[in-house]
């Protein structure tokens, strides 16, 4: 009996909350994005040596200030990194277990766990049938939780990076677009693509600026 009352109360709360958001022209959504990520460098001492797979999952808020224009924010757990090739000797990678001297032509794989918080603008078309097209752009702050490295040539397998090796946070810009398919009322399914690239460095390779780019498939639900 108590369980039924709790379920009914929760359903009523969600219904009231959803109507309240609609009245304020605020939308809430969740998403789960498979993505590819890679390193970029501003010096020839290091080059990108391939992409890695990652995942970005979280929630988003949209506050409309006009019929088809909104301010967008949210938060997510984000996993990304890349493979970085060292084109010269004289550099080191420091983990919590050891300090490794990196030889020329060695590839270092790095993957970090981050909390990402975007802030941007979203633009929508008028609904065509059940479909709406959208685009968005903005900036995103990424706060590092933990970083890992793999160095095949040195038999390093998923060691935790020292905090000085991978920066606590970095900024990136984002741009994307896609479609929203209405399920009736305010609810819709969202499918799109989202690209981001670093504005500030993410990995301390020892020289220059090494940043991260990502390309993801947006799979979301808006309530």
C-alpha positions as CSV (number, residue, x, y, z in Angstrom):
1,X,0.0,0.0,0.0
2,X,2.7,2.4,1.0
3,X,4.6,1.5,-2.2
4,X,1.6,2.3,-4.4
5,X,1.1,5.6,-2.6
6,X,4.8,6.4,-3.2
7,X,4.6,5.6,-6.9
8,X,1.5,7.6,-7.3
9,X,3.0,10.6,-5.5
10,X,6.2,10.4,-7.6
11,X,4.2,10.2,-10.8
12,X,2.1,13.3,-9.7
13,X,5.3,15.2,-8.8
14,X,6.9,14.4,-12.2
15,X,3.6,15.5,-14.0
16,X,3.4,18.8,-12.1
17,X,7.1,19.4,-12.6
18,X,6.9,18.8,-16.3
19,X,3.9,21.2,-16.6
20,X,5.8,23.8,-14.6
21,X,8.8,23.5,-16.9
22,X,6.6,23.8,-20.0
23,X,4.9,26.9,-18.5
24,X,8.4,28.5,-18.1
25,X,9.4,27.3,-21.6
26,X,12.1,25.2,-20.1
27,X,13.0,21.7,-21.4
28,X,14.9,18.9,-19.7
29,X,16.6,16.1,-21.5
30,X,19.0,13.2,-21.1
31,X,21.5,11.9,-23.6
32,X,24.1,9.2,-24.2
33,X,26.7,9.9,-26.9
34,X,29.2,7.4,-28.3
35,X,32.1,9.4,-29.6
36,X,35.6,9.4,-31.1
37,X,38.4,11.6,-29.7
38,X,41.9,12.5,-30.7
39,X,44.9,14.7,-29.8
40,X,46.0,17.8,-31.7
41,X,49.4,19.5,-31.2
42,X,50.7,22.9,-32.2
43,X,54.3,21.6,-32.6
44,X,56.0,19.0,-34.8
45,X,57.5,17.3,-31.7
46,X,54.2,15.4,-31.2
47,X,51.6,14.2,-33.7
48,X,48.2,12.6,-33.3
49,X,48.5,8.8,-33.8
50,X,44.8,7.8,-34.1
51,X,41.5,8.1,-32.4
52,X,40.0,6.3,-29.4
53,X,36.4,5.4,-28.6
54,X,34.7,7.1,-25.6
55,X,31.3,7.9,-24.1
56,X,29.5,11.0,-22.9
57,X,26.3,10.7,-20.9
58,X,24.3,13.3,-18.9
59,X,21.5,15.7,-18.9
60,X,20.6,19.0,-20.6
61,X,18.5,22.1,-19.8
62,X,17.1,24.4,-22.5
63,X,15.6,27.8,-21.5
64,X,13.9,29.4,-24.5
65,X,14.0,33.2,-24.7
66,X,12.1,33.2,-28.1
67,X,10.0,30.7,-29.9
68,X,13.0,29.0,-31.6
69,X,16.0,30.2,-29.7
70,X,17.3,28.9,-26.4
71,X,20.1,29.0,-23.9
72,X,21.4,25.5,-23.3
73,X,23.4,24.0,-20.4
74,X,23.7,20.8,-18.4
75,X,26.3,18.4,-17.2
76,X,27.7,15.0,-18.2
77,X,30.3,12.3,-17.4
78,X,32.7,12.3,-20.3
79,X,35.4,9.9,-21.3
80,X,37.9,10.8,-24.1
81,X,41.5,11.1,-25.0
82,X,43.8,10.0,-27.8
83,X,47.0,8.5,-29.1
84,X,50.0,10.8,-29.1
85,X,53.2,10.0,-31.0
86,X,56.5,11.5,-29.7
87,X,58.7,12.4,-32.6
88,X,61.9,13.0,-30.5
89,X,63.5,11.8,-27.3
90,X,63.9,13.8,-24.1
91,X,60.4,13.6,-22.8
92,X,58.8,11.7,-19.9
93,X,55.4,10.5,-18.9
94,X,54.8,10.4,-15.1
95,X,52.3,8.0,-13.5
96,X,51.6,7.2,-9.9
97,X,53.7,4.1,-10.2
98,X,56.8,5.3,-12.1
99,X,58.4,7.9,-14.4
100,X,58.9,6.7,-18.0
101,X,61.4,8.0,-20.5
102,X,59.8,8.2,-23.9
103,X,61.8,7.2,-26.9
104,X,61.5,8.6,-30.4
105,X,58.4,7.3,-32.4
106,X,56.8,6.0,-29.2
107,X,53.0,6.2,-29.1
108,X,51.3,7.0,-25.8
109,X,47.6,6.4,-25.3
110,X,45.8,8.6,-22.9
111,X,42.2,8.5,-21.7
112,X,40.6,10.8,-19.1
113,X,37.4,10.9,-17.1
114,X,35.8,14.3,-16.9
115,X,32.8,16.2,-15.8
116,X,31.7,18.4,-18.7
117,X,29.5,21.5,-18.4
118,X,28.4,23.2,-21.7
119,X,26.9,26.6,-22.2
120,X,25.6,27.7,-25.5
121,X,22.8,28.7,-27.9
122,X,20.4,26.4,-29.6
123,X,18.4,27.3,-32.8
124,X,15.3,25.3,-34.0
125,X,13.2,25.3,-37.2
126,X,9.4,25.2,-37.1
127,X,8.1,21.7,-36.8
128,X,7.7,20.0,-40.1
129,X,5.2,17.1,-39.5
130,X,6.7,15.5,-36.4
131,X,10.2,16.6,-37.1
132,X,12.2,19.7,-36.0
133,X,15.8,20.5,-37.2
134,X,18.2,22.1,-34.8
135,X,21.7,23.5,-34.5
136,X,23.7,24.6,-31.5
137,X,27.1,26.2,-30.6
138,X,28.9,27.2,-27.5
139,X,31.7,26.5,-25.1
140,X,32.3,23.6,-22.7
141,X,34.3,23.4,-19.4
142,X,35.8,20.0,-18.7
143,X,37.0,19.1,-15.2
144,X,39.3,16.1,-14.9
145,X,38.5,13.4,-12.4
146,X,41.2,10.9,-13.4
147,X,43.5,10.1,-16.3
148,X,45.0,6.8,-17.5
149,X,47.8,5.9,-19.9
150,X,48.9,2.9,-22.0
151,X,52.4,2.7,-23.5
152,X,52.8,-0.6,-25.4
153,X,56.5,-0.2,-26.0
154,X,57.2,0.1,-22.3
155,X,54.5,-2.5,-21.2
156,X,52.5,0.2,-19.4
157,X,48.9,-1.0,-19.1
158,X,46.3,1.5,-17.8
159,X,48.4,3.3,-15.1
160,X,46.9,6.3,-13.4
161,X,48.6,9.5,-14.7
162,X,50.2,11.9,-12.2
163,X,48.1,15.1,-11.8
164,X,50.8,17.3,-13.3
165,X,50.8,15.2,-16.5
166,X,47.1,15.8,-17.3
167,X,45.6,19.2,-16.6
168,X,42.8,19.6,-14.0
169,X,40.6,21.2,-16.6
170,X,40.3,22.7,-20.1
171,X,37.9,24.7,-22.3
172,X,36.6,23.6,-25.7
173,X,34.2,25.0,-28.2
174,X,31.3,22.9,-29.5
175,X,29.1,22.9,-32.6
176,X,26.4,20.5,-33.6
177,X,23.0,19.8,-35.1
178,X,20.4,17.2,-35.8
179,X,16.7,16.4,-35.7
180,X,14.1,16.0,-33.0
181,X,11.1,13.7,-33.6
182,X,8.0,14.5,-31.6
183,X,6.4,11.7,-29.5
184,X,3.4,13.9,-28.7
185,X,3.3,16.8,-26.3
186,X,6.7,18.2,-25.2
187,X,8.5,14.8,-25.5
188,X,10.8,14.0,-28.4
189,X,13.6,11.8,-29.5
190,X,16.8,13.6,-30.5
191,X,19.5,12.4,-32.9
192,X,22.4,14.4,-34.1
193,X,26.1,15.0,-34.3
194,X,28.3,17.1,-32.1
195,X,31.9,18.3,-32.7
196,X,34.2,19.9,-30.1
197,X,37.8,21.1,-30.1
198,X,40.1,22.3,-27.4
199,X,40.6,26.0,-26.7
200,X,43.1,25.3,-24.0
201,X,45.6,22.4,-23.5
202,X,44.4,19.1,-21.9
203,X,47.6,17.1,-21.7
204,X,51.1,18.1,-20.6
205,X,53.4,16.5,-23.1
206,X,56.4,18.6,-22.0
207,X,56.3,21.2,-24.8
208,X,53.8,23.2,-26.7
209,X,50.0,22.8,-26.5
210,X,48.3,19.4,-26.8
211,X,44.5,19.6,-26.9
212,X,41.6,17.2,-27.5
213,X,39.0,17.1,-30.2
214,X,35.9,14.9,-30.2
215,X,33.1,13.9,-32.7
216,X,30.0,12.3,-31.2
217,X,26.7,10.9,-32.1
218,X,23.9,12.6,-30.0
219,X,21.2,10.1,-28.9
220,X,18.8,11.8,-26.5
221,X,15.3,12.1,-25.1
222,X,13.7,15.4,-24.3
223,X,10.8,15.6,-21.8
